[in-house]
Amino acid sequence: MSDDTTDTLPPLRDVIAAHGLSAKKSLGQNFLLDLNLTRRIARAADCEGSIVYEVGPGPGGLTRALLAEGAAHVIAVERDERCIAALADIALAYPGRLTVVSGDAMTVDEALRFQELGITGPVRIAANLPYNIGTALLIKWLTAEQWPPFWQSLTLMFQREVAERIVAAPGTEHFGRLSVLAQWRAVPRLLFDVSRTAFVPPPKITSSIVRFDPLAQPVAEAELAALEAVTAAAFGQRRKMLRQSLKRITAQPEALLETAGIAPTERPERLSVVQFAALARALRQFPA
């Protein structure tokens, strides 16, 4: 879907100048100004007709794209008070379709906030995440106690190296704790890269867009806390054999591994997500 309303708004560079919005390094801000690119991200999020939750909209480049591509409603949470006025201009251009929440996405209770706004169905999350909180926010959404989660999909921007870790397959150098947590409950896909020149100021690294679609059930049964414990121990000493690294969580690492059907000489990056779930289940029998 296309909508020419976005063309009635000033160019983002003018918006940034008018509101004095220099990007703050302390907030991990890099403003995305290429509206063709933001609309590509919006389309990747399947935003048309959906309720979209956006984190860190800044001056509103992605916000405008989501609305122009047909999002039924966008709820944008922004902790930088300087950006609120710029977002208010977008709300005027799209009456009744943008709600701006002033707050910190790390501490927002999304389910409660949506309930207050009268939103009962699943939402799609789309965001150019601030680099300094991107991984923490992803883990917050992946480790929600309620599952299936409140979100229908995540379409998020990360540093390229983080994106590679998220989608990495077992046996590859990037496979790690984040890979296991992401792939246990969801299907992550790296969609495309974003050049550093698309931002103001340009970051030093390439970024990537990753989409996550939640699984109705995890790929294998495990308690979340136990899965987090075994992955933290295993990848905390990823160069060591598991019989050594798992001593952090149990006095009987070899028995734990035998119960899970895994060789004690195995190394963490060679295990599958299913095998990590087996380790998590076995951990119940081997308290620290």
Secondary structure, 3 states (H helix, E strand, C coil): CCCHHHHHCCCHHHHHHHCCCCCCHHHCCCEECCHHHHHHHHHHCCCECCEEEEECCCCCHHHHHHHHCCECEEEEEECCHHHHHHHHHHHHHCCCCEEEEECCCCCCCHHHHHHHCCCCCCEEEEECCCCCCHHHHHHHHHCCCCCCCCEEEEEEEEEHHHHHHHHCCCCCCCCCHHHHHHHHHEEEEEEEEECHHHEECCCCCCEEEEEEEECCCCCCCCCHHHHHHHHHHHHHCCCCCHHHHHHHCCCCHHHHHHHHCCCCCCCHHHCCHHHHHHHHHHHHHCCC
